[in-house]
């Protein structure tokens, strides 16, 4: 079963890497289905024609992750 969804990249924060096929691992702020934007980390095909599975983080989750990384 295929579900329709929409997204808008509100802010491009960083491209972390690019593989030999041109896919990029990006960290962005994305609004999914018109909802408030969340931090998003995933791979994107060239031209953003396709996307891989990724993770999204709320502001609170991002703050907790940032704190954990700073304490490493």
CHARMM-style PDB file with segment names, atoms N, HN, CA, C and O in Angstrom:
ATOM      1  N   UNK     1       0.844  -1.170   0.000  1.00  0.00      PROA
ATOM      2  CA  UNK     1       0.000   0.000   0.000  1.00  0.00      PROA
ATOM      3  C   UNK     1       0.895   1.240   0.000  1.00  0.00      PROA
ATOM      4  O   UNK     1       1.760   1.388   0.863  1.00  0.00      PROA
ATOM      5  N   UNK     2       0.687   2.108  -0.948  1.00  0.00      PROA
ATOM      6  HN  UNK     2      -0.015   1.988  -1.649  1.00  0.00      PROA
ATOM      7  CA  UNK     2       1.476   3.324  -1.073  1.00  0.00      PROA
ATOM      8  C   UNK     2       0.722   4.497  -0.463  1.00  0.00      PROA
ATOM      9  O   UNK     2      -0.467   4.692  -0.717  1.00  0.00      PROA
ATOM     10  N   UNK     3       1.427   5.266   0.338  1.00  0.00      PROA
ATOM     11  HN  UNK     3       2.392   5.108   0.545  1.00  0.00      PROA
ATOM     12  CA  UNK     3       0.821   6.439   0.953  1.00  0.00      PROA
ATOM     13  C   UNK     3       1.437   7.690   0.344  1.00  0.00      PROA
ATOM     14  O   UNK     3       2.650   7.768   0.152  1.00  0.00      PROA
ATOM     15  N   UNK     4       0.593   8.659   0.046  1.00  0.00      PROA
ATOM     16  HN  UNK     4      -0.393   8.595   0.202  1.00  0.00      PROA
ATOM     17  CA  UNK     4       1.059   9.930  -0.477  1.00  0.00      PROA
ATOM     18  C   UNK     4       1.577  10.781   0.686  1.00  0.00      PROA
ATOM     19  O   UNK     4       1.001  10.777   1.774  1.00  0.00      PROA
ATOM     20  N   UNK     5       2.651  11.496   0.447  1.00  0.00      PROA
ATOM     21  HN  UNK     5       3.120  11.499  -0.437  1.00  0.00      PROA
ATOM     22  CA  UNK     5       3.161  12.411   1.453  1.00  0.00      PROA
ATOM     23  C   UNK     5       3.842  13.574   0.747  1.00  0.00      PROA
ATOM     24  O   UNK     5       4.176  13.496  -0.436  1.00  0.00      PROA
ATOM     25  N   UNK     6       4.038  14.640   1.488  1.00  0.00      PROA
ATOM     26  HN  UNK     6       3.766  14.703   2.449  1.00  0.00      PROA
ATOM     27  CA  UNK     6       4.718  15.803   0.934  1.00  0.00      PROA
ATOM     28  C   UNK     6       5.785  16.253   1.923  1.00  0.00      PROA
ATOM     29  O   UNK     6       5.715  15.972   3.119  1.00  0.00      PROA
ATOM     30  N   UNK     7       6.756  16.949   1.393  1.00  0.00      PROA
ATOM     31  HN  UNK     7       6.813  17.177   0.421  1.00  0.00      PROA
ATOM     32  CA  UNK     7       7.799  17.497   2.262  1.00  0.00      PROA
ATOM     33  C   UNK     7       8.307  18.800   1.672  1.00  0.00      PROA
ATOM     34  O   UNK     7       8.239  19.032   0.464  1.00  0.00      PROA
ATOM     35  N   UNK     8       8.815  19.641   2.556  1.00  0.00      PROA
ATOM     36  HN  UNK     8       8.870  19.453   3.536  1.00  0.00      PROA
ATOM     37  CA  UNK     8       9.444  20.887   2.142  1.00  0.00      PROA
ATOM     38  C   UNK     8      10.723  21.043   2.952  1.00  0.00      PROA
ATOM     39  O   UNK     8      10.695  21.035   4.183  1.00  0.00      PROA
ATOM     40  N   UNK     9      11.831  21.183   2.259  1.00  0.00      PROA
ATOM     41  HN  UNK     9      11.854  21.189   1.259  1.00  0.00      PROA
ATOM     42  CA  UNK     9      13.091  21.431   2.955  1.00  0.00      PROA
ATOM     43  C   UNK     9      13.098  22.911   3.329  1.00  0.00      PROA
ATOM     44  O   UNK     9      13.252  23.789   2.479  1.00  0.00      PROA
ATOM     45  N   UNK    10      12.928  23.157   4.620  1.00  0.00      PROA
ATOM     46  HN  UNK    10      12.802  22.444   5.310  1.00  0.00      PROA
ATOM     47  CA  UNK    10      12.826  24.521   5.130  1.00  0.00      PROA
ATOM     48  C   UNK    10      14.208  25.164   5.229  1.00  0.00      PROA
ATOM     49  O   UNK    10      14.375  26.349   4.944  1.00  0.00      PROA
ATOM     50  N   UNK    11      15.200  24.359   5.640  1.00  0.00      PROA
ATOM     51  HN  UNK    11      15.064  23.396   5.872  1.00  0.00      PROA
ATOM     52  CA  UNK    11      16.567  24.868   5.774  1.00  0.00      PROA
ATOM     53  C   UNK    11      17.552  23.752   5.467  1.00  0.00      PROA
ATOM     54  O   UNK    11      17.468  22.666   6.040  1.00  0.00      PROA
ATOM     55  N   UNK    12      18.483  24.021   4.566  1.00  0.00      PROA
ATOM     56  HN  UNK    12      18.552  24.903   4.101  1.00  0.00      PROA
ATOM     57  CA  UNK    12      19.569  23.092   4.274  1.00  0.00      PROA
ATOM     58  C   UNK    12      20.698  23.399   5.247  1.00  0.00      PROA
ATOM     59  O   UNK    12      21.323  24.457   5.165  1.00  0.00      PROA
ATOM     60  N   UNK    13      20.960  22.474   6.169  1.00  0.00      PROA
ATOM     61  HN  UNK    13      20.452  21.615   6.236  1.00  0.00      PROA
ATOM     62  CA  UNK    13      21.940  22.737   7.211  1.00  0.00      PROA
ATOM     63  C   UNK    13      23.334  22.284   6.799  1.00  0.00      PROA
ATOM     64  O   UNK    13      24.288  23.055   6.899  1.00  0.00      PROA
ATOM     65  N   UNK    14      23.466  21.021   6.330  1.00  0.00      PROA
ATOM     66  HN  UNK    14      22.690  20.395   6.249  1.00  0.00      PROA
ATOM     67  CA  UNK    14      24.798  20.525   5.970  1.00  0.00      PROA
ATOM     68  C   UNK    14      24.709  19.299   5.073  1.00  0.00      PROA
ATOM     69  O   UNK    14      23.818  18.463   5.225  1.00  0.00      PROA
ATOM     70  N   UNK    15      25.653  19.207   4.131  1.00  0.00      PROA
ATOM     71  HN  UNK    15      26.376  19.887   4.007  1.00  0.00      PROA
ATOM     72  CA  UNK    15      25.885  17.977   3.382  1.00  0.00      PROA
ATOM     73  C   UNK    15      27.081  17.320   4.063  1.00  0.00      PROA
ATOM     74  O   UNK    15      28.178  17.878   4.080  1.00  0.00      PROA
ATOM     75  N   UNK    16      26.863  16.127   4.627  1.00  0.00      PROA
ATOM     76  HN  UNK    16      25.972  15.674   4.613  1.00  0.00      PROA
ATOM     77  CA  UNK    16      27.901  15.468   5.415  1.00  0.00      PROA
ATOM     78  C   UNK    16      28.838  14.621   4.570  1.00  0.00      PROA
ATOM     79  O   UNK    16      30.016  14.484   4.900  1.00  0.00      PROA
ATOM     80  N   UNK    17      28.323  14.044   3.471  1.00  0.00      PROA
ATOM     81  HN  UNK    17      27.366  14.156   3.203  1.00  0.00      PROA
ATOM     82  CA  UNK    17      29.171  13.224   2.602  1.00  0.00      PROA
ATOM     83  C   UNK    17      28.468  13.010   1.274  1.00  0.00      PROA
ATOM     84  O   UNK    17      27.280  13.294   1.122  1.00  0.00      PROA
ATOM     85  N   UNK    18      29.240  12.496   0.310  1.00  0.00      PROA
ATOM     86  HN  UNK    18      30.205  12.265   0.434  1.00  0.00      PROA
ATOM     87  CA  UNK    18      28.697  12.117  -0.997  1.00  0.00      PROA
ATOM     88  C   UNK    18      29.365  10.819  -1.413  1.00  0.00      PROA
ATOM     89  O   UNK    18      30.585  10.685  -1.316  1.00  0.00      PROA
ATOM     90  N   UNK    19      28.556   9.843  -1.885  1.00  0.00      PROA
ATOM     91  HN  UNK    19      27.565   9.952  -1.964  1.00  0.00      PROA
ATOM     92  CA  UNK    19      29.145   8.576  -2.303  1.00  0.00      PROA
ATOM     93  C   UNK    19      29.470   8.611  -3.797  1.00  0.00      PROA
ATOM     94  O   UNK    19      29.202   9.603  -4.475  1.00  0.00      PROA
ATOM     95  N   UNK    20      30.052   7.515  -4.304  1.00  0.00      PROA
ATOM     96  HN  UNK    20      30.270   6.709  -3.754  1.00  0.00      PROA
ATOM     97  CA  UNK    20      30.508   7.493  -5.699  1.00  0.00      PROA
ATOM     98  C   UNK    20      29.358   7.469  -6.710  1.00  0.00      PROA
ATOM     99  O   UNK    20      29.599   7.635  -7.906  1.00  0.00      PROA
ATOM    100  N   UNK    21      28.122   7.267  -6.263  1.00  0.00      PROA
ATOM    101  HN  UNK    21      27.927   7.132  -5.292  1.00  0.00      PROA
ATOM    102  CA  UNK    21      26.958   7.313  -7.153  1.00  0.00      PROA
ATOM    103  C   UNK    21      26.270   8.678  -7.109  1.00  0.00      PROA
ATOM    104  O   UNK    21      25.252   8.883  -7.770  1.00  0.00      PROA
ATOM    105  N   UNK    22      26.823   9.602  -6.336  1.00  0.00      PROA
ATOM    106  HN  UNK    22      27.650   9.435  -5.799  1.00  0.00      PROA
ATOM    107  CA  UNK    22      26.278  10.950  -6.269  1.00  0.00      PROA
ATOM    108  C   UNK    22      25.248  11.187  -5.182  1.00  0.00      PROA
ATOM    109  O   UNK    22      24.761  12.306  -5.024  1.00  0.00      PROA
ATOM    110  N   UNK    23      24.905  10.131  -4.417  1.00  0.00      PROA
ATOM    111  HN  UNK    23      25.301   9.222  -4.545  1.00  0.00      PROA
ATOM    112  CA  UNK    23      23.972  10.314  -3.298  1.00  0.00      PROA
ATOM    113  C   UNK    23      24.671  11.096  -2.197  1.00  0.00      PROA
ATOM    114  O   UNK    23      25.855  10.888  -1.933  1.00  0.00      PROA
ATOM    115  N   UNK    24      23.934  11.993  -1.557  1.00  0.00      PROA
ATOM    116  HN  UNK    24      22.972  12.162  -1.771  1.00  0.00      PROA
ATOM    117  CA  UNK    24      24.497  12.793  -0.472  1.00  0.00      PROA
ATOM    118  C   UNK    24      23.781  12.498   0.834  1.00  0.00      PROA
ATOM    119  O   UNK    24      22.565  12.306   0.865  1.00  0.00      PROA
ATOM    120  N   UNK    25      24.552  12.464   1.911  1.00  0.00      PROA
ATOM    121  HN  UNK    25      25.540  12.619   1.886  1.00  0.00      PROA
ATOM    122  CA  UNK    25      23.974  12.349   3.251  1.00  0.00      PROA
ATOM    123  C   UNK    25      23.818  13.780   3.755  1.00  0.00      PROA
ATOM    124  O   UNK    25      24.798  14.510   3.905  1.00  0.00      PROA
ATOM    125  N   UNK    26      22.562  14.173   4.016  1.00  0.00      PROA
ATOM    126  HN  UNK    26      21.766  13.580   3.894  1.00  0.00      PROA
ATOM    127  CA  UNK    26      22.271  15.566   4.360  1.00  0.00      PROA
ATOM    128  C   UNK    26      21.570  15.688   5.705  1.00  0.00      PROA
ATOM    129  O   UNK    26      20.801  14.820   6.119  1.00  0.00      PROA
ATOM    130  N   UNK    27      21.864  16.795   6.368  1.00  0.00      PROA
ATOM    131  HN  UNK    27      22.488  17.500   6.033  1.00  0.00      PROA
ATOM    132  CA  UNK    27      21.191  17.171   7.610  1.00  0.00      PROA
ATOM    133  C   UNK    27      20.399  18.437   7.297  1.00  0.00      PROA
ATOM    134  O   UNK    27      20.981  19.481   7.003  1.00  0.00      PROA
ATOM    135  N   UNK    28      19.073  18.341   7.361  1.00  0.00      PROA
ATOM    136  HN  UNK    28      18.601  17.492   7.599  1.00  0.00      PROA
ATOM    137  CA  UNK    28      18.193  19.446   6.981  1.00  0.00      PROA
ATOM    138  C   UNK    28      17.082  19.626   8.001  1.00  0.00      PROA
ATOM    139  O   UNK    28      16.866  18.784   8.873  1.00  0.00      PROA
ATOM    140  N   UNK    29      16.393  20.730   7.871  1.00  0.00      PROA
ATOM    141  HN  UNK    29      16.568  21.414   7.162  1.00  0.00      PROA
ATOM    142  CA  UNK    29      15.164  20.984   8.627  1.00  0.00      PROA
ATOM    143  C   UNK    29      14.028  20.825   7.619  1.00  0.00      PROA
ATOM    144  O   UNK    29      13.938  21.587   6.657  1.00  0.00      PROA
ATOM    145  N   UNK    30      13.149  19.821   7.842  1.00  0.00      PROA
ATOM    146  HN  UNK    30      13.222  19.201   8.624  1.00  0.00      PROA
ATOM    147  CA  UNK    30      12.123  19.469   6.861  1.00  0.00      PROA
ATOM    148  C   UNK    30      10.735  19.465   7.501  1.00  0.00      PROA
ATOM    149  O   UNK    30      10.540  18.977   8.615  1.00  0.00      PROA
ATOM    150  N   UNK    31       9.782  20.023   6.759  1.00  0.00      PROA
ATOM    151  HN  UNK    31       9.941  20.419   5.854  1.00  0.00      PROA
ATOM    152  CA  UNK    31       8.374  19.948   7.150  1.00  0.00      PROA
ATOM    153  C   UNK    31       7.751  18.796   6.371  1.00  0.00      PROA
ATOM    154  O   UNK    31       7.737  18.809   5.141  1.00  0.00      PROA
ATOM    155  N   UNK    32       7.236  17.797   7.092  1.00  0.00      PROA
ATOM    156  HN  UNK    32       7.247  17.786   8.092  1.00  0.00      PROA
ATOM    157  CA  UNK    32       6.598  16.637   6.478  1.00  0.00      PROA
ATOM    158  C   UNK    32       5.085  16.817   6.538  1.00  0.00      PROA
ATOM    159  O   UNK    32       4.528  17.050   7.611  1.00  0.00      PROA
ATOM    160  N   UNK    33       4.424  16.709   5.399  1.00  0.00      PROA
ATOM    161  HN  UNK    33       4.876  16.519   4.527  1.00  0.00      PROA
ATOM    162  CA  UNK    33       2.962  16.788   5.310  1.00  0.00      PROA
ATOM    163  C   UNK    33       2.399  18.045   5.962  1.00  0.00      PROA
ATOM    164  O   UNK    33       1.345  18.000   6.597  1.00  0.00      PROA
ATOM    165  N   UNK    34       3.101  19.171   5.806  1.00  0.00      PROA
ATOM    166  HN  UNK    34       3.957  19.208   5.291  1.00  0.00      PROA
ATOM    167  CA  UNK    34       2.620  20.446   6.317  1.00  0.00      PROA
ATOM    168  C   UNK    34       2.764  20.631   7.823  1.00  0.00      PROA
ATOM    169  O   UNK    34       2.302  21.629   8.376  1.00  0.00      PROA
ATOM    170  N   UNK    35       3.401  19.674   8.484  1.00  0.00      PROA
ATOM    171  HN  UNK    35       3.776  18.863   8.035  1.00  0.00      PROA
ATOM    172  CA  UNK    35       3.582  19.774   9.944  1.00  0.00      PROA
ATOM    173  C   UNK    35       4.777  20.660  10.271  1.00  0.00      PROA
ATOM    174  O   UNK    35       5.554  21.009   9.382  1.00  0.00      PROA
ATOM    175  N   UNK    36       4.929  21.031  11.557  1.00  0.00      PROA
ATOM    176  HN  UNK    36       4.297  20.748  12.279  1.00  0.00      PROA
ATOM    177  CA  UNK    36       6.103  21.824  11.939  1.00  0.00      PROA
ATOM    178  C   UNK    36       7.388  21.091  11.555  1.00  0.00      PROA
ATOM    179  O   UNK    36       7.456  19.866  11.648  1.00  0.00      PROA
ATOM    180  N   UNK    37       8.405  21.836  11.127  1.00  0.00      PROA
ATOM    181  HN  UNK    37       8.350  22.832  11.051  1.00  0.00      PROA
ATOM    182  CA  UNK    37       9.643  21.198  10.665  1.00  0.00      PROA
ATOM    183  C   UNK    37      10.380  20.453  11.771  1.00  0.00      PROA
ATOM    184  O   UNK    37      10.320  20.816  12.946  1.00  0.00      PROA
ATOM    185  N   UNK    38      11.080  19.392  11.353  1.00  0.00      PROA
ATOM    186  HN  UNK    38      11.129  19.097  10.398  1.00  0.00      PROA
ATOM    187  CA  UNK    38      11.917  18.600  12.246  1.00  0.00      PROA
ATOM    188  C   UNK    38      13.292  18.463  11.623  1.00  0.00      PROA
ATOM    189  O   UNK    38      13.456  18.579  10.409  1.00  0.00      PROA
ATOM    190  N   UNK    39      14.282  18.212  12.474  1.00  0.00      PROA
ATOM    191  HN  UNK    39      14.150  18.117  13.460  1.00  0.00      PROA
ATOM    192  CA  UNK    39      15.630  17.938  11.989  1.00  0.00      PROA
ATOM    193  C   UNK    39      15.617  16.569  11.331  1.00  0.00      PROA
ATOM    194  O   UNK    39      14.984  15.640  11.833  1.00  0.00      PROA
ATOM    195  N   UNK    40      16.314  16.441  10.208  1.00  0.00      PROA
ATOM    196  HN  UNK    40      16.828  17.195   9.800  1.00  0.00      PROA
ATOM    197  CA  UNK    40      16.241  15.230   9.400  1.00  0.00      PROA
ATOM    198  C   UNK    40      17.627  14.865   8.887  1.00  0.00      PROA
ATOM    199  O   UNK    40      18.359  15.719   8.386  1.00  0.00      PROA
ATOM    200  N   UNK    41      17.982  13.588   9.014  1.00  0.00      PROA
ATOM    201  HN  UNK    41      17.388  12.894   9.421  1.00  0.00      PROA
ATOM    202  CA  UNK    41      19.253  13.072   8.524  1.00  0.00      PROA
ATOM    203  C   UNK    41      18.962  11.886   7.620  1.00  0.00      PROA
ATOM    204  O   UNK    41      18.421  10.877   8.073  1.00  0.00      PROA
ATOM    205  N   UNK    42      19.323  12.000   6.321  1.00  0.00      PROA
ATOM    206  HN  UNK    42      19.763  12.820   5.953  1.00  0.00      PROA
ATOM    207  CA  UNK    42      19.074  10.906   5.377  1.00  0.00      PROA
ATOM    208  C   UNK    42      19.910  11.099   4.115  1.00  0.00      PROA
ATOM    209  O   UNK    42      20.488  12.162   3.888  1.00  0.00      PROA
ATOM    210  N   UNK    43      19.960  10.046   3.301  1.00  0.00      PROA
ATOM    211  HN  UNK    43      19.490   9.182   3.485  1.00  0.00      PROA
ATOM    212  CA  UNK    43      20.631  10.089   2.006  1.00  0.00      PROA
ATOM    213  C   UNK    43      19.637  10.530   0.940  1.00  0.00      PROA
ATOM    214  O   UNK    43      18.462  10.165   0.975  1.00  0.00      PROA
ATOM    215  N   UNK    44      20.132  11.321  -0.008  1.00  0.00      PROA
ATOM    216  HN  UNK    44      21.087  11.618  -0.037  1.00  0.00      PROA
ATOM    217  CA  UNK    44      19.327  11.820  -1.121  1.00  0.00      PROA
ATOM    218  C   UNK    44      20.035  11.501  -2.427  1.00  0.00      PROA
ATOM    219  O   UNK    44      21.257  11.606  -2.526  1.00  0.00      PROA
ATOM    220  N   UNK    45      19.251  11.108  -3.433  1.00  0.00      PROA
ATOM    221  HN  UNK    45      18.258  11.022  -3.353  1.00  0.00      PROA
ATOM    222  CA  UNK    45      19.778  10.881  -4.778  1.00  0.00      PROA
ATOM    223  C   UNK    45      20.107  12.234  -5.414  1.00  0.00      PROA
ATOM    224  O   UNK    45      19.623  13.269  -4.956  1.00  0.00      PROA
ATOM    225  N   UNK    46      20.928  12.227  -6.463  1.00  0.00      PROA
ATOM    226  HN  UNK    46      21.321  11.386  -6.834  1.00  0.00      PROA
ATOM    227  CA  UNK    46      21.209  13.474  -7.171  1.00  0.00      PROA
ATOM    228  C   UNK    46      19.902  14.150  -7.602  1.00  0.00      PROA
ATOM    229  O   UNK    46      18.992  13.494  -8.107  1.00  0.00      PROA
ATOM    230  N   UNK    47      19.825  15.445  -7.399  1.00  0.00      PROA
ATOM    231  HN  UNK    47      20.565  15.978  -6.989  1.00  0.00      PROA
ATOM    232  CA  UNK    47      18.625  16.197  -7.743  1.00  0.00      PROA
ATOM    233  C   UNK    47      17.467  15.953  -6.791  1.00  0.00      PROA
ATOM    234  O   UNK    47      16.351  16.419  -7.024  1.00  0.00      PROA
ATOM    235  N   UNK    48      17.737  15.218  -5.717  1.00  0.00      PROA
ATOM    236  HN  UNK    48      18.643  14.839  -5.529  1.00  0.00      PROA
ATOM    237  CA  UNK    48      16.712  14.872  -4.717  1.00  0.00      PROA
ATOM    238  C   UNK    48      15.509  14.176  -5.351  1.00  0.00      PROA
ATOM    239  O   UNK    48      14.371  14.360  -4.919  1.00  0.00      PROA
ATOM    240  N   UNK    49      15.781  13.371  -6.385  1.00  0.00      PROA
ATOM    241  HN  UNK    49      16.705  13.222  -6.736  1.00  0.00      PROA
ATOM    242  CA  UNK    49      14.713  12.612  -7.046  1.00  0.00      PROA
ATOM    243  C   UNK    49      14.208  11.478  -6.169  1.00  0.00      PROA
ATOM    244  O   UNK    49      13.034  11.113  -6.235  1.00  0.00      PROA
ATOM    245  N   UNK    50      15.096  10.918  -5.346  1.00  0.00      PROA
ATOM    246  HN  UNK    50      16.049  11.215  -5.293  1.00  0.00      PROA
ATOM    247  CA  UNK    50      14.741   9.827  -4.439  1.00  0.00      PROA
ATOM    248  C   UNK    50      15.387  10.093  -3.094  1.00  0.00      PROA
ATOM    249  O   UNK    50      16.347  10.856  -2.987  1.00  0.00      PROA
ATOM    250  N   UNK    51      14.839   9.444  -2.057  1.00  0.00      PROA
ATOM    251  HN  UNK    51      14.059   8.825  -2.144  1.00  0.00      PROA
ATOM    252  CA  UNK    51      15.425   9.554  -0.729  1.00  0.00      PROA
ATOM    253  C   UNK    51      15.496   8.173  -0.104  1.00  0.00      PROA
ATOM    254  O   UNK    51      14.697   7.291  -0.419  1.00  0.00      PROA
ATOM    255  N   UNK    52      16.456   7.998   0.777  1.00  0.00      PROA
ATOM    256  HN  UNK    52      17.105   8.714   1.033  1.00  0.00      PROA
ATOM    257  CA  UNK    52      16.571   6.760   1.541  1.00  0.00      PROA
ATOM    258  C   UNK    52      15.874   6.947   2.884  1.00  0.00      PROA
ATOM    259  O   UNK    52      15.481   8.055   3.251  1.00  0.00      PROA
ATOM    260  N   UNK    53      15.731   5.844   3.604  1.00  0.00      PROA
ATOM    261  HN  UNK    53      16.050   4.944   3.306  1.00  0.00      PROA
ATOM    262  CA  UNK    53      15.195   5.956   4.957  1.00  0.00      PROA
ATOM    263  C   UNK    53      16.141   6.810   5.781  1.00  0.00      PROA
ATOM    264  O   UNK    53      17.353   6.807   5.564  1.00  0.00      PROA
ATOM    265  N   UNK    54      15.577   7.531   6.718  1.00  0.00      PROA
ATOM    266  HN  UNK    54      14.593   7.534   6.894  1.00  0.00      PROA
ATOM    267  CA  UNK    54      16.391   8.399   7.548  1.00  0.00      PROA
ATOM    268  C   UNK    54      15.803   8.503   8.935  1.00  0.00      PROA
ATOM    269  O   UNK    54      14.926   7.729   9.317  1.00  0.00      PROA
ATOM    270  N   UNK    55      16.295   9.466   9.680  1.00  0.00      PROA
ATOM    271  HN  UNK    55      17.007  10.095   9.369  1.00  0.00      PROA
ATOM    272  CA  UNK    55      15.760   9.722  11.013  1.00  0.00      PROA
ATOM    273  C   UNK    55      15.336  11.179  11.103  1.00  0.00      PROA
ATOM    274  O   UNK    55      15.949  12.058  10.498  1.00  0.00      PROA
ATOM    275  N   UNK    56      14.279  11.420  11.866  1.00  0.00      PROA
ATOM    276  HN  UNK    56      13.781  10.706  12.357  1.00  0.00      PROA
ATOM    277  CA  UNK    56      13.846  12.778  12.144  1.00  0.00      PROA
ATOM    278  C   UNK    56      13.893  12.998  13.646  1.00  0.00      PROA
ATOM    279  O   UNK    56      13.638  12.086  14.433  1.00  0.00      PROA
ATOM    280  N   UNK    57      14.220  14.209  14.021  1.00  0.00      PROA
ATOM    281  HN  UNK    57      14.427  14.950  13.382  1.00  0.00      PROA
ATOM    282  CA  UNK    57      14.339  14.565  15.434  1.00  0.00      PROA
ATOM    283  C   UNK    57      13.548  15.841  15.718  1.00  0.00      PROA
ATOM    284  O   UNK    57      13.629  16.817  14.972  1.00  0.00      PROA
ATOM    285  N   UNK    58      12.787  15.817  16.803  1.00  0.00      PROA
ATOM    286  HN  UNK    58      12.720  15.024  17.409  1.00  0.00      PROA
ATOM    287  CA  UNK    58      12.115  17.037  17.261  1.00  0.00      PROA
ATOM    288  C   UNK    58      13.178  17.977  17.828  1.00  0.00      PROA
ATOM    289  O   UNK    58      14.335  17.586  17.981  1.00  0.00      PROA
ATOM    290  N   UNK    59      12.793  19.198  18.135  1.00  0.00      PROA
ATOM    291  HN  UNK    59      11.853  19.515  18.011  1.00  0.00      PROA
ATOM    292  CA  UNK    59      13.742  20.141  18.745  1.00  0.00      PROA
ATOM    293  C   UNK    59      14.304  19.583  20.047  1.00  0.00      PROA
ATOM    294  O   UNK    59      15.493  19.726  20.330  1.00  0.00      PROA
ATOM    295  N   UNK    60      13.443  18.949  20.836  1.00  0.00      PROA
ATOM    296  HN  UNK    60      12.476  18.834  20.606  1.00  0.00      PROA
ATOM    297  CA  UNK    60      13.880  18.397  22.118  1.00  0.00      PROA
ATOM    298  C   UNK    60      14.860  17.240  21.914  1.00  0.00      PROA
ATOM    299  O   UNK    60      15.863  17.142  22.620  1.00  0.00      PROA
ATOM    300  N   UNK    61      14.570  16.370  20.952  1.00  0.00      PROA
ATOM    301  HN  UNK    61      13.755  16.449  20.378  1.00  0.00      PROA
ATOM    302  CA  UNK    61      15.468  15.247  20.664  1.00  0.00      PROA
ATOM    303  C   UNK    61      16.811  15.745  20.123  1.00  0.00      PROA
ATOM    304  O   UNK    61      17.862  15.208  20.474  1.00  0.00      PROA
ATOM    305  N   UNK    62      16.772  16.770  19.272  1.00  0.00      PROA
ATOM    306  HN  UNK    62      15.918  17.205  18.988  1.00  0.00      PROA
ATOM    307  CA  UNK    62      18.006  17.330  18.737  1.00  0.00      PROA
ATOM    308  C   UNK    62      18.852  17.933  19.859  1.00  0.00      PROA
ATOM    309  O   UNK    62      20.069  17.754  19.890  1.00  0.00      PROA
ATOM    310  N   UNK    63      18.208  18.641  20.767  1.00  0.00      PROA
ATOM    311  HN  UNK    63      17.219  18.786  20.742  1.00  0.00      PROA
ATOM    312  CA  UNK    63      18.928  19.237  21.900  1.00  0.00      PROA
ATOM    313  C   UNK    63      19.576  18.150  22.759  1.00  0.00      PROA
ATOM    314  O   UNK    63      20.722  18.300  23.181  1.00  0.00      PROA
ATOM    315  N   UNK    64      18.858  17.067  23.020  1.00  0.00      PROA
ATOM    316  HN  UNK    64      17.927  16.945  22.677  1.00  0.00      PROA
ATOM    317  CA  UNK    64      19.408  15.963  23.806  1.00  0.00      PROA
ATOM    318  C   UNK    64      20.586  15.311  23.081  1.00  0.00      PROA
ATOM    319  O   UNK    64      21.590  14.982  23.713  1.00  0.00      PROA
ATOM    320  N   UNK    65      20.476  15.119  21.765  1.00  0.00      PROA
ATOM    321  HN  UNK    65      19.661  15.386  21.252  1.00  0.00      PROA
ATOM    322  CA  UNK    65      21.576  14.534  20.990  1.00  0.00      PROA
ATOM    323  C   UNK    65      22.789  15.454  20.996  1.00  0.00      PROA
ATOM    324  O   UNK    65      23.919  14.996  21.163  1.00  0.00      PROA
ATOM    325  N   UNK    66      22.559  16.738  20.815  1.00  0.00      PROA
ATOM    326  HN  UNK    66      21.641  17.110  20.679  1.00  0.00      PROA
ATOM    327  CA  UNK    66      23.658  17.720  20.826  1.00  0.00      PROA
ATOM    328  C   UNK    66      24.384  17.688  22.160  1.00  0.00      PROA
ATOM    329  O   UNK    66      25.614  17.699  22.203  1.00  0.00      PROA
ATOM    330  N   UNK    67      23.633  17.647  23.240  1.00  0.00      PROA
ATOM    331  HN  UNK    67      22.634  17.638  23.206  1.00  0.00      PROA
ATOM    332  CA  UNK    67      24.228  17.594  24.578  1.00  0.00      PROA
ATOM    333  C   UNK    67      25.053  16.328  24.747  1.00  0.00      PROA
ATOM    334  O   UNK    67      26.166  16.377  25.270  1.00  0.00      PROA
ATOM    335  N   UNK    68      24.517  15.195  24.309  1.00  0.00      PROA
ATOM    336  HN  UNK    68      23.613  15.154  23.884  1.00  0.00      PROA
ATOM    337  CA  UNK    68      25.232  13.925  24.429  1.00  0.00      PROA
ATOM    338  C   UNK    68      26.526  13.960  23.626  1.00  0.00      PROA
ATOM    339  O   UNK    68      27.551  13.467  24.098  1.00  0.00      PROA
ATOM    340  N   UNK    69      26.505  14.528  22.429  1.00  0.00      PROA
ATOM    341  HN  UNK    69      25.672  14.929  22.046  1.00  0.00      PROA
ATOM    342  CA  UNK    69      27.711  14.601  21.617  1.00  0.00      PROA
ATOM    343  C   UNK    69      28.749  15.528  22.230  1.00  0.00      PROA
ATOM    344  O   UNK    69      29.946  15.247  22.166  1.00  0.00      PROA
ATOM    345  N   UNK    70      28.303  16.630  22.825  1.00  0.00      PROA
ATOM    346  HN  UNK    70      27.330  16.859  22.878  1.00  0.00      PROA
ATOM    347  CA  UNK    70      29.238  17.562  23.470  1.00  0.00      PROA
ATOM    348  C   UNK    70      29.904  16.928  24.674  1.00  0.00      PROA
ATOM    349  O   UNK    70      31.031  17.287  25.017  1.00  0.00      PROA
ATOM    350  N   UNK    71      29.224  15.984  25.328  1.00  0.00      PROA
ATOM    351  HN  UNK    71      28.309  15.692  25.050  1.00  0.00      PROA
ATOM    352  CA  UNK    71      29.775  15.341  26.517  1.00  0.00      PROA
ATOM    353  C   UNK    71      30.711  14.169  26.201  1.00  0.00      PROA
ATOM    354  O   UNK    71      31.338  13.611  27.102  1.00  0.00      PROA
ATOM    355  N   UNK    72      30.802  13.801  24.922  1.00  0.00      PROA
ATOM    356  HN  UNK    72      30.293  14.254  24.191  1.00  0.00      PROA
ATOM    357  CA  UNK    72      31.670  12.679  24.533  1.00  0.00      PROA
ATOM    358  C   UNK    72      33.144  13.048  24.666  1.00  0.00      PROA
ATOM    359  OT1 UNK    72      34.015  12.226  24.381  1.00  0.00      PROA
TER     360      UNK     72
END
